[in-house]
Amino acid sequence: TTRYANFSKDELIRLLERRDARQRYGLIWEREGIERDRAVNDDFVVLDLVEDLSTPRQASGWQNFVIEGDNWDALRALRLTHAGSIKCILIDPPYNTGAKDFTYNDSYVGKDDRFRHSLWLEFLYKRLILARDLLADDGVILVCINDENRARLDLLMEQVFPGMRVGSFVWRTKDTNNSDKARSYSGVHEHILIYANGRFSFSGEATGLGKFRLLEGYGDRKVRLDPITKPETYKSRPGTYYPIQNPITGLWYPCAPNRVWAFWSETKPPKGKTRLGTSIEALVRAGEIYFPPENEEPFFYPTREALDEAIRQGSVPRDGRNRPLLNTGLPDLDFWVGKRIAHGRLSRIVPLADEHLAATKPVGSWIAGISESVSTDDVESLRSERQGSATTLLEKVFGDKRFSFPKPLSLFQQLIRSCVPLDGIVLDFFAGSGTAAHAVLSQNAEDDGNRRFIMVSNTEATTDEPDKNLCRDVCATRIRSAIDGYADVEGLGGEFAYLRTRHIEESDIPYDLDAPAVWTLIQLRHGLPLTPYDSSKPVQMSVWSETDDVKQTIAYAPLINERAIKQLDAIKGLLTIYTPTPAALEDKFYYPSLAVEAAPDRFLAEFRYNVVGL
């Protein structure tokens, strides 16, 4: 009982509700044995602009952001500003190896900690729940993980993102690693889990002509030969197990017993079906079935005894995998007695059309090495360097080994190219050395894109290293080097604002929630380029959208006085004003196309919304 003695009534109710809702099937971990954040919504988080750590201010403002702070706090703030707007979340979370790769409550979680796996799962669960609300309806989340923890993480992702699983990528981290000498096993691959909303699809390379080619006897138009079978057996689909005859040569083609035809036959019409689609006979009459040239004598069995003997000797037609098409036990074997039977296999002729040229290849699940030989006729294969290349790159940037186990730039850039449109936002809330931001800048330089990034990184300060600041000294510094150039590498250009999370206790909100913090939230919420708060102006303003005939301005008036009204009077077009005193504004100011929002009250109310699952 002493364990709960200091809990308030509301906290106890929340605890009981969580227990009542606990699932009985799926991934379960020791949540109640872990010290939890009891005050999920008893504070407020703002993002303070730190100009000294940002790239030089531009007149147009900043559109990329590096956020220093616990990603739990940063994600809570981003739910106010970026809900439903992130195209790609790309994260490389700690791998829970027990080797100082994971901290919880400012302390490293050791390999022998009895709650090690539960701490890791709870840590990720809380953050993934918040991140879920940030994804756009065509957004995707990609999560890097090692082989040891892949199964746990996949189950956790299924729980947080039900029905959203796409699959996973596999990539080779190194050429060799005798990680288990006793069993002579070398673990050299890792995974990237893929979960996405319904409207997401990969952007593969254009197929081009692909398998389209000129075919003798079919004129100057290129065609492709597609299979006309489906993965069903003669027992499961007896209606599509039948012979096909070439109407010109008279040769017969047997059906594969383990892969029957994909089209129905007019000789065996399905019963009870009104929508039948195209029959095989109709395709033959239309000249859409390709009968390959026969350069060998056809099979011929004058008697049943001759057929049975040929089956025993294996002297029968075979499929593309050299499996016999005629076997003892198949139905209607007598049909083949006295028939001339072809050697080749049939295909459907598909003429080249505009939609084929516009089509893209699906992205394959295997991420190949940079120089690895892989077939790319039907599937686009992403490519990546080995992990060692990432360490080499960071040593070139910093002159020392400042970060352990970074991901290759080529890996993240390939993922971003295939997942993120030219104007999409990429979020990494385990930003580490800033590889994702570097990849965004590199891909933008390659295809003239305008992708933006939000990087979140903690200081990773601990009781042993109280002055450590990974975000400032590694992540932001690496991104700045990518922008300006480093060693003999030319700069990619770009910018970012450096933001820092700040807690405000509920009782301190009236005193500590200042106007600059509110203005930052307003700009981020509307996707505006971020500009600093200008205390010399009574009203902060930014144009949200502008066309030839429509201009929409977002304004923030902390105080409603004569100076503020005078500045507002000069605005043309649509206007949205945020102010702590909407009633005072409406008493003193009339505007025909005006929308008024209470700020910060609107943000405070939304911040306190309960998050489903926490």
C-alpha positions as CSV (number, residue, x, y, z in Angstrom):
1,T,0.0,0.0,0.0
2,T,2.9,2.4,0.7
3,R,3.7,2.2,-3.0
4,Y,0.6,4.2,-3.9
5,A,0.3,6.3,-0.7
6,N,1.5,9.5,-2.5
7,F,-0.7,9.1,-5.5
8,S,-3.6,11.5,-5.9
9,K,-7.2,10.3,-6.6
10,D,-6.9,11.2,-10.3
11,E,-3.6,9.4,-10.6
12,L,-5.0,6.2,-9.0
13,I,-8.0,6.3,-11.4
14,R,-5.7,6.7,-14.3
15,L,-3.7,3.7,-13.1
16,L,-6.8,1.5,-12.7
17,E,-8.1,2.5,-16.2
18,R,-4.8,1.5,-17.7
19,R,-4.9,-1.8,-15.9
20,D,-8.5,-2.4,-17.0
21,A,-7.5,-1.7,-20.6
22,R,-4.4,-3.9,-20.6
23,Q,-4.4,-6.3,-23.5
24,R,-4.4,-10.0,-22.9
25,Y,-2.7,-11.0,-26.1
26,G,0.3,-9.6,-27.9
27,L,3.5,-8.0,-26.6
28,I,3.3,-7.5,-22.8
29,W,6.0,-5.9,-20.7
30,E,6.4,-5.0,-17.0
31,R,4.9,-1.5,-17.3
32,E,3.9,-1.2,-13.6
33,G,7.4,-2.2,-12.4
34,I,8.8,0.9,-14.1
35,E,8.9,4.4,-12.7
36,R,6.5,6.2,-14.9
37,D,6.1,9.8,-15.8
38,R,3.1,10.5,-13.5
39,A,2.6,14.0,-14.7
40,V,1.9,13.4,-18.4
41,N,-0.1,16.6,-18.8
42,D,0.6,18.5,-15.7
43,D,3.1,20.8,-17.4
44,F,3.6,22.6,-20.7
45,V,6.5,22.4,-23.2
46,V,7.6,25.2,-25.4
47,L,10.4,25.5,-27.9
48,D,12.7,28.4,-27.4
49,L,14.7,29.8,-30.3
50,V,18.5,29.9,-29.7
51,E,19.8,32.2,-32.4
52,D,23.4,31.8,-31.4
53,L,23.3,28.1,-32.3
54,S,21.2,28.6,-35.5
55,T,22.6,29.2,-38.9
56,P,22.7,33.0,-39.8
57,R,19.3,34.5,-39.9
58,Q,17.8,35.0,-43.4
59,A,15.0,37.4,-44.3
60,S,12.8,34.5,-45.3
61,G,13.2,32.8,-41.9
62,W,14.2,29.2,-41.0
63,Q,12.3,26.1,-42.3
64,N,14.5,23.4,-40.8
65,F,14.8,22.7,-37.1
66,V,17.2,21.1,-34.7
67,I,15.5,20.6,-31.3
68,E,17.6,20.1,-28.2
69,G,15.8,18.2,-25.4
70,D,14.3,14.9,-24.4
71,N,12.4,13.6,-27.4
72,W,9.4,12.9,-25.1
73,D,9.1,16.6,-24.5
74,A,9.8,17.6,-28.1
75,L,7.2,15.2,-29.4
76,R,4.6,16.6,-27.0
77,A,5.3,20.1,-28.4
78,L,5.3,18.9,-32.0
79,R,1.8,17.4,-31.5
80,L,0.6,21.0,-31.2
81,T,2.5,22.2,-34.3
82,H,2.9,19.4,-36.7
83,A,0.0,16.9,-36.2
84,G,-0.7,15.1,-39.5
85,S,2.0,16.9,-41.5
86,I,5.1,14.7,-41.3
87,K,5.7,12.7,-44.5
88,C,8.5,10.5,-43.1
89,I,9.7,9.6,-39.6
90,L,13.1,8.0,-39.9
91,I,14.6,6.9,-36.6
92,D,17.6,4.9,-35.4
93,P,16.7,4.3,-31.7
94,P,19.0,2.7,-29.1
95,Y,19.4,-1.0,-29.7
96,N,19.1,-2.1,-26.1
97,T,22.4,-4.0,-26.2
98,G,23.3,-3.2,-22.6
99,A,26.5,-1.6,-23.8
100,K,25.9,2.0,-22.8
101,D,23.7,2.7,-25.8
102,F,20.5,3.5,-23.8
103,T,19.8,5.8,-20.9
104,Y,16.7,6.0,-18.8
105,N,16.2,8.8,-16.3
106,D,19.7,10.1,-17.0
107,S,21.4,6.7,-16.2
108,Y,22.6,4.0,-18.5
109,V,20.6,0.8,-18.5
110,G,23.0,-2.1,-17.9
111,K,22.9,-5.5,-19.5
112,D,21.9,-7.2,-16.2
113,D,19.1,-4.8,-15.3
114,R,16.1,-7.0,-14.6
115,F,13.8,-4.4,-16.3
116,R,16.2,-3.8,-19.2
117,H,13.8,-5.0,-22.0
118,S,10.7,-3.5,-20.3
119,L,12.4,-0.2,-19.8
120,W,13.4,-0.1,-23.5
121,L,9.9,-1.1,-24.7
122,E,8.2,1.4,-22.4
123,F,10.6,4.1,-23.5
124,L,9.9,3.5,-27.2
125,Y,6.2,2.9,-26.7
126,K,5.6,6.3,-25.2
127,R,7.4,8.1,-27.9
128,L,5.9,6.1,-30.8
129,I,2.4,6.8,-29.5
130,L,3.1,10.5,-29.7
131,A,4.8,10.2,-33.1
132,R,1.8,8.3,-34.5
133,D,-0.3,11.5,-34.5
134,L,2.4,13.4,-36.5
135,L,2.2,11.2,-39.6
136,A,0.4,12.6,-42.7
137,D,-2.3,10.4,-44.2
138,D,0.4,9.4,-46.8
139,G,3.2,9.3,-44.2
140,V,5.6,6.5,-43.4
141,I,7.7,5.6,-40.3
142,L,11.0,3.8,-40.8
143,V,12.7,2.3,-37.8
144,C,16.2,0.9,-37.8
145,I,16.9,-2.1,-35.5
146,N,19.3,-4.9,-35.0
147,D,18.5,-8.6,-35.5
148,E,18.4,-9.3,-31.7
149,N,15.6,-6.8,-31.0
150,R,13.8,-6.9,-34.3
151,A,11.0,-9.3,-33.2
152,R,10.3,-7.3,-30.0
153,L,10.2,-4.0,-31.9
154,D,8.0,-5.4,-34.7
155,L,5.4,-6.5,-32.1
156,L,5.5,-3.1,-30.4
157,M,5.0,-1.4,-33.7
158,E,2.0,-3.6,-34.5
159,Q,0.5,-2.5,-31.2
160,V,1.1,1.2,-31.8
161,F,0.4,1.2,-35.6
162,P,-2.3,-1.5,-36.0
163,G,-3.0,-2.4,-39.6
164,M,-0.2,-0.2,-40.9
165,R,2.6,-2.7,-41.4
166,V,4.2,-2.6,-44.8
167,G,7.2,-4.9,-44.3
168,S,10.9,-4.4,-43.7
169,F,14.2,-3.6,-45.4
170,V,17.3,-5.7,-44.8
171,W,20.7,-4.2,-45.3
172,R,24.3,-5.5,-44.8
173,T,26.2,-3.6,-42.2
174,K,29.6,-5.1,-42.8
175,D,31.4,-7.7,-44.9
176,T,32.1,-10.1,-42.1
177,N,31.6,-10.4,-38.4
178,N,32.3,-13.7,-36.6
179,S,29.9,-12.7,-33.9
180,D,29.3,-16.3,-32.6
181,K,32.5,-18.2,-33.0
182,A,31.2,-21.2,-31.1
183,R,28.5,-21.7,-33.7
184,S,30.5,-20.3,-36.6
185,Y,27.8,-17.7,-37.3
186,S,28.4,-14.3,-38.7
187,G,25.6,-11.7,-38.2
188,V,26.2,-9.0,-40.8
189,H,22.7,-7.6,-41.4
190,E,20.2,-5.2,-39.7
191,H,16.6,-4.3,-40.4
192,I,14.5,-1.2,-41.1
193,L,10.8,-1.7,-40.2
194,I,8.2,0.0,-42.4
195,Y,4.8,1.1,-41.2
196,A,2.7,3.6,-43.1
197,N,-0.7,5.2,-43.4
198,G,-3.1,4.1,-46.2
199,R,-2.2,6.6,-48.9
200,F,1.6,6.0,-48.7
201,S,3.5,4.4,-51.6
202,F,7.1,4.2,-52.4
203,S,8.5,6.3,-55.3
204,G,10.4,3.8,-57.4
205,E,12.4,4.4,-60.6
206,A,10.5,4.6,-63.8
207,T,10.2,1.2,-65.4
208,G,11.1,2.6,-68.9
209,L,10.9,-0.1,-71.6
210,G,11.7,-2.8,-69.0
211,K,10.9,-6.2,-70.6
212,F,9.2,-4.6,-73.7
213,R,10.9,-5.5,-76.9
214,L,10.3,-6.1,-80.6
215,L,8.8,-9.6,-81.2
216,E,9.1,-11.3,-84.5
217,G,5.8,-11.4,-86.3
218,Y,4.3,-8.6,-84.3
219,G,5.3,-5.5,-86.2
220,D,7.2,-2.4,-85.0
221,R,5.4,-2.1,-81.7
222,K,7.2,-3.3,-78.6
223,V,5.4,-5.9,-76.5
224,R,5.9,-7.6,-73.2
225,L,5.2,-11.3,-72.5
226,D,3.4,-11.8,-69.2
227,P,2.6,-15.2,-67.6
228,I,-0.9,-16.6,-67.9
229,T,-0.8,-18.8,-64.9
230,K,-1.7,-18.3,-61.2
231,P,-0.4,-20.1,-58.0
232,E,-3.3,-22.6,-57.6
233,T,-3.4,-26.4,-58.1
234,Y,-5.6,-28.5,-60.3
235,K,-7.3,-29.7,-57.2
236,S,-8.0,-26.2,-55.8
237,R,-9.0,-24.7,-59.1
238,P,-10.2,-27.6,-61.4
239,G,-12.2,-25.2,-63.6
240,T,-9.0,-23.6,-64.9
241,Y,-7.1,-26.9,-65.4
242,Y,-7.5,-27.6,-69.1
243,P,-5.4,-28.0,-72.4
244,I,-4.9,-25.1,-74.9
245,Q,-4.5,-25.6,-78.6
246,N,-2.7,-23.4,-81.1
247,P,-5.3,-22.8,-83.8
248,I,-2.6,-22.5,-86.5
249,T,-0.2,-25.4,-85.8
250,G,-2.7,-27.7,-84.0
251,L,-0.1,-28.2,-81.2
252,W,-1.5,-28.7,-77.7
253,Y,-0.2,-27.2,-74.4
254,P,-0.8,-29.0,-71.1
255,C,-1.6,-27.0,-67.9
256,A,0.8,-27.2,-65.0
257,P,-0.8,-29.2,-62.2
258,N,0.6,-26.9,-59.5
259,R,0.1,-23.6,-61.4
260,V,-3.1,-23.5,-63.4
261,W,-4.2,-21.0,-66.0
262,A,-5.3,-17.6,-64.9
263,F,-8.3,-17.5,-67.3
264,W,-11.5,-19.5,-67.5
265,S,-12.3,-21.6,-70.6
266,E,-15.5,-21.7,-72.6
267,T,-15.2,-25.5,-72.5
268,K,-15.6,-25.4,-68.7
269,P,-17.6,-22.2,-67.8
270,P,-17.8,-21.5,-64.1
271,K,-21.2,-22.2,-62.6
272,G,-23.2,-19.5,-60.8
273,K,-21.0,-16.6,-61.9
274,T,-22.3,-13.7,-64.0
275,R,-19.0,-11.7,-64.2
276,L,-16.5,-14.0,-65.7
277,G,-13.9,-11.7,-67.3
278,T,-12.1,-12.7,-70.4
279,S,-11.9,-16.3,-71.5
280,I,-8.7,-18.0,-72.8
281,E,-10.5,-18.6,-76.1
282,A,-11.2,-14.9,-76.5
283,L,-7.6,-14.1,-75.9
284,V,-6.5,-16.7,-78.5
285,R,-9.0,-15.3,-81.1
286,A,-7.7,-11.7,-80.4
287,G,-4.1,-12.8,-81.0
288,E,-3.1,-11.9,-77.4
289,I,-1.7,-15.3,-76.6
290,Y,2.0,-15.9,-77.6
291,F,2.7,-19.4,-79.0
292,P,6.5,-19.7,-79.1
293,P,8.2,-21.2,-82.1
294,E,8.7,-24.9,-81.9
295,N,12.2,-26.0,-83.0
296,E,11.9,-29.6,-81.7
297,E,9.7,-32.5,-82.6
298,P,6.5,-32.4,-80.6
299,F,5.8,-35.1,-78.0
300,F,3.5,-37.8,-79.3
301,Y,2.1,-40.8,-77.5
302,P,0.1,-43.2,-79.8
303,T,-1.3,-45.3,-76.9
304,R,-2.0,-45.0,-73.2
305,E,0.8,-47.6,-72.6
306,A,3.3,-45.3,-74.4
307,L,2.2,-42.4,-72.4
308,D,2.5,-44.3,-69.1
309,E,6.0,-45.5,-70.1
310,A,7.0,-41.9,-71.0
311,I,5.8,-40.7,-67.6
312,R,7.9,-43.3,-65.9
313,Q,11.0,-42.3,-67.9
314,G,10.3,-38.6,-67.5
315,S,10.0,-38.1,-71.3
316,V,7.1,-35.6,-71.0
317,P,6.6,-31.8,-71.4
318,R,8.0,-29.7,-68.6
319,D,7.4,-26.3,-67.2
320,G,10.0,-23.5,-66.8
321,R,11.4,-25.1,-63.7
322,N,11.8,-28.5,-65.4
323,R,8.9,-30.0,-63.5
324,P,6.8,-32.6,-65.5
325,L,3.4,-31.4,-66.8
326,L,2.1,-34.9,-67.2
327,N,2.1,-37.3,-64.2
328,T,0.5,-40.5,-63.0
329,G,-2.7,-39.6,-61.1
330,L,-3.6,-36.4,-63.0
331,P,-7.1,-36.3,-64.5
332,D,-7.9,-36.9,-68.1
333,L,-4.6,-38.4,-69.1
334,D,-6.3,-40.3,-71.9
335,F,-6.9,-37.0,-73.6
336,W,-3.2,-36.8,-74.5
337,V,-3.1,-40.0,-76.4
338,G,-2.7,-39.3,-80.1
339,K,-2.1,-35.5,-79.6
340,R,0.9,-33.5,-80.8
341,I,2.1,-31.8,-77.7
342,A,4.3,-28.7,-77.7
343,H,7.5,-28.1,-75.7
344,G,7.2,-24.4,-75.1
345,R,5.1,-22.4,-72.6
346,L,2.5,-19.8,-73.3
347,S,2.5,-16.1,-72.5
348,R,0.1,-13.2,-72.9
349,I,1.2,-10.4,-75.3
350,V,1.0,-6.9,-73.7
351,P,1.6,-4.0,-76.2
352,L,3.6,-1.0,-74.9
353,A,1.3,1.8,-73.8
354,D,1.8,5.3,-72.3
355,E,0.9,4.0,-68.8
356,H,3.7,1.5,-69.0
357,L,6.2,4.2,-69.6
358,A,4.9,6.2,-66.7
359,A,4.9,3.2,-64.3
360,T,7.5,2.8,-61.6
361,K,9.2,-0.2,-60.2
362,P,8.3,-1.5,-56.8
363,V,11.0,-1.0,-54.2
364,G,12.6,-4.3,-53.1
365,S,13.1,-5.3,-49.5
366,W,16.8,-6.0,-50.0
367,I,19.1,-3.0,-49.7
368,A,22.1,-3.9,-51.9
369,G,25.7,-2.8,-51.5
370,I,27.0,0.1,-53.6
371,S,28.8,-2.3,-56.0
372,E,26.7,-5.4,-55.5
373,S,25.3,-7.0,-58.6
374,V,21.6,-7.4,-58.4
375,S,18.8,-7.7,-61.0
376,T,16.8,-4.5,-61.3
377,D,14.6,-5.4,-64.3
378,D,11.4,-5.7,-62.2
379,V,12.3,-4.3,-58.8
380,E,14.2,-1.2,-57.7
381,S,17.0,-2.1,-55.3
382,L,18.0,0.6,-52.9
383,R,21.8,0.7,-52.2
384,S,23.9,1.6,-49.3
385,E,27.5,1.6,-48.2
386,R,28.6,-0.4,-45.2
387,Q,28.4,1.0,-41.7
388,G,32.1,1.7,-41.6
389,S,31.7,4.4,-44.3
390,A,29.6,6.5,-41.8
391,T,32.3,6.4,-39.2
392,T,34.9,7.5,-41.8
393,L,32.6,10.4,-42.8
394,L,32.2,11.7,-39.2
395,E,36.0,11.5,-38.7
396,K,36.4,13.6,-41.7
397,V,33.9,16.2,-40.3
398,F,35.1,16.3,-36.7
399,G,38.7,15.0,-37.0
400,D,37.9,12.4,-34.3
401,K,35.5,9.5,-33.6
402,R,32.8,11.5,-31.8
403,F,29.8,9.2,-32.3
404,S,29.5,5.5,-32.2
405,F,27.7,3.4,-34.8
406,P,26.3,6.1,-37.2
407,K,24.2,5.0,-40.2
408,P,25.7,5.5,-43.7
409,L,24.6,8.7,-45.4
410,S,23.9,6.7,-48.5
411,L,21.4,4.5,-46.6
412,F,19.3,7.4,-45.3
413,Q,19.5,9.3,-48.6
414,Q,18.2,6.3,-50.5
415,L,15.3,5.9,-48.0
416,I,14.4,9.5,-48.2
417,R,14.6,9.6,-52.0
418,S,12.2,6.6,-52.2
419,C,9.8,7.8,-49.5
420,V,9.6,11.6,-49.3
421,P,8.2,13.9,-52.0
422,L,10.2,17.0,-53.0
423,D,8.4,19.2,-50.5
424,G,8.0,16.7,-47.6
425,I,9.1,17.0,-44.0
426,V,11.4,14.4,-42.5
427,L,11.4,13.9,-38.7
428,D,14.1,12.1,-36.7
429,F,13.6,12.2,-33.0
430,F,16.7,10.0,-32.3
431,A,18.8,12.3,-34.4
432,G,22.2,11.2,-33.0
433,S,24.9,12.6,-35.4
434,G,22.3,14.2,-37.7
435,T,22.6,11.7,-40.6
436,A,18.9,12.2,-41.6
437,A,19.3,16.0,-41.9
438,H,22.5,15.5,-43.9
439,A,20.7,13.1,-46.2
440,V,17.8,15.5,-46.7
441,L,20.3,18.3,-47.7
442,S,22.2,15.9,-50.0
443,Q,19.0,14.6,-51.7
444,N,17.7,18.2,-52.2
445,A,21.0,19.1,-53.9
446,E,20.7,16.1,-56.1
447,D,17.1,16.6,-57.3
448,D,16.5,20.3,-56.6
449,G,14.0,19.4,-53.9
450,N,12.7,21.5,-51.0
451,R,12.4,18.8,-48.4
452,R,12.7,20.0,-44.8
453,F,13.9,18.3,-41.6
454,I,13.2,18.3,-37.9
455,M,16.0,16.7,-35.9
456,V,15.5,16.0,-32.2
457,S,18.4,15.1,-30.0
458,N,19.0,15.1,-26.3
459,T,22.2,16.4,-24.6
460,E,22.7,12.8,-23.3
461,A,24.2,14.3,-20.2
462,T,24.5,11.9,-17.3
463,T,25.7,12.1,-13.7
464,D,29.1,10.9,-15.0
465,E,29.1,13.4,-17.9
466,P,27.0,16.4,-16.8
467,D,28.4,18.8,-19.4
468,K,27.8,16.5,-22.4
469,N,25.7,18.0,-25.2
470,L,25.3,15.6,-28.1
471,C,22.7,17.8,-29.9
472,R,24.8,21.0,-29.9
473,D,28.3,19.5,-30.3
474,V,27.6,16.6,-32.7
475,C,24.2,16.8,-34.4
476,A,24.0,20.6,-35.1
477,T,27.7,20.8,-35.8
478,R,27.6,18.0,-38.3
479,I,24.6,19.6,-40.1
480,R,26.3,23.0,-40.2
481,S,29.3,21.3,-41.7
482,A,27.2,19.7,-44.4
483,I,25.7,23.1,-45.2
484,D,29.0,25.0,-45.3
485,G,31.3,22.3,-46.4
486,Y,34.0,20.4,-44.6
487,A,37.5,19.1,-45.4
488,D,37.5,18.9,-49.2
489,V,33.8,18.4,-49.5
490,E,31.7,21.3,-51.0
491,G,28.8,22.6,-48.9
492,L,25.3,21.6,-49.8
493,G,23.7,24.9,-48.7
494,G,20.7,25.2,-46.4
495,E,19.7,26.5,-43.0
496,F,18.3,25.5,-39.6
497,A,16.9,27.1,-36.4
498,Y,18.2,25.7,-33.1
499,L,15.4,25.2,-30.7
500,R,15.5,24.1,-27.0
501,T,12.6,22.5,-25.1
502,R,11.5,24.2,-21.9
503,H,9.2,22.8,-19.2
504,I,6.7,25.1,-17.6
505,E,4.9,23.8,-14.6
506,E,1.1,24.3,-14.7
507,S,1.2,26.8,-11.7
508,D,3.9,28.8,-13.5
509,I,2.2,29.1,-16.9
510,P,0.8,32.6,-16.2
511,Y,4.3,33.9,-15.4
512,D,6.7,31.9,-17.6
513,L,4.8,31.3,-20.9
514,D,6.2,34.4,-22.6
515,A,5.2,36.0,-25.9
516,P,8.3,34.8,-27.9
517,A,7.4,31.2,-27.1
518,V,3.8,31.6,-28.1
519,W,4.8,33.3,-31.4
520,T,7.2,30.3,-32.2
521,L,4.3,27.9,-31.6
522,I,2.0,29.9,-33.9
523,Q,4.5,30.0,-36.7
524,L,5.3,26.3,-36.5
525,R,1.6,25.4,-36.3
526,H,0.9,27.1,-39.7
527,G,4.1,25.8,-41.4
528,L,5.5,29.3,-41.6
529,P,9.2,30.0,-41.9
530,L,10.3,30.8,-38.4
531,T,11.3,34.4,-37.6
532,P,12.4,35.7,-34.1
533,Y,10.0,37.6,-31.9
534,D,10.4,41.4,-32.5
535,S,9.6,43.1,-29.2
536,S,9.7,46.5,-30.9
537,K,6.5,45.7,-32.8
538,P,3.1,45.4,-31.0
539,V,1.9,42.8,-33.5
540,Q,4.0,39.9,-35.0
541,M,3.0,39.1,-38.6
542,S,3.8,36.5,-41.2
543,V,2.2,35.8,-44.6
544,W,0.8,32.2,-44.6
545,S,-0.3,32.0,-48.2
546,E,-0.2,34.4,-51.1
547,T,-1.5,34.1,-54.6
548,D,-2.2,36.7,-57.3
549,D,-5.4,37.7,-55.7
550,V,-5.4,36.2,-52.2
551,K,-3.1,37.0,-49.3
552,Q,-3.5,35.5,-45.9
553,T,-1.7,36.9,-42.9
554,I,-1.1,35.2,-39.5
555,A,-0.7,37.8,-36.7
556,Y,-0.1,37.6,-32.9
557,A,-1.0,40.5,-30.7
558,P,0.0,39.9,-27.0
559,L,-1.6,43.3,-26.1
560,I,-4.5,45.0,-27.7
561,N,-3.8,48.8,-27.7
562,E,-3.7,51.7,-30.1
563,R,-0.4,50.8,-31.6
564,A,-1.6,47.2,-32.2
565,I,-4.8,48.4,-33.8
566,K,-2.9,50.8,-36.1
567,Q,-0.6,48.0,-37.3
568,L,-3.6,45.7,-37.9
569,D,-5.5,48.3,-39.9
570,A,-2.7,48.3,-42.5
571,I,-3.2,44.6,-43.3
572,K,-4.9,43.6,-46.6
573,G,-6.5,40.2,-47.5
574,L,-7.4,37.4,-45.1
575,L,-6.4,37.8,-41.5
576,T,-6.1,35.4,-38.6
577,I,-5.1,37.0,-35.3
578,Y,-4.0,35.2,-32.2
579,T,-4.4,37.1,-28.9
580,P,-4.8,36.3,-25.2
581,T,-7.9,38.6,-25.2
582,P,-10.2,37.9,-28.2
583,A,-13.1,39.9,-26.6
584,A,-11.0,43.0,-26.3
585,L,-9.8,42.7,-29.9
586,E,-13.4,42.3,-31.2
587,D,-14.5,45.4,-29.2
588,K,-11.8,47.6,-30.8
589,F,-11.1,46.2,-34.2
590,Y,-13.4,45.3,-37.1
591,Y,-12.2,43.5,-40.2
592,P,-14.4,41.8,-42.8
593,S,-12.2,38.7,-43.3
594,L,-11.1,38.1,-39.7
595,A,-10.6,34.9,-37.7
596,V,-9.6,35.2,-34.0
597,E,-7.9,32.5,-32.0
598,A,-7.2,32.6,-28.2
599,A,-3.5,32.2,-27.6
600,P,-2.0,30.7,-25.5
601,D,-5.3,29.2,-24.2
602,R,-5.9,27.2,-27.4
603,F,-2.5,25.6,-27.2
604,L,-2.9,24.9,-23.4
605,A,-6.2,23.2,-24.0
606,E,-4.9,21.0,-26.8
607,F,-1.7,20.1,-25.0
608,R,-3.8,18.6,-22.2
609,Y,-5.7,16.3,-24.5
610,N,-5.2,12.7,-23.3
611,V,-3.1,10.6,-25.6
612,V,-4.8,7.3,-26.4
613,G,-2.5,4.5,-25.2
614,L,-0.6,6.3,-22.5
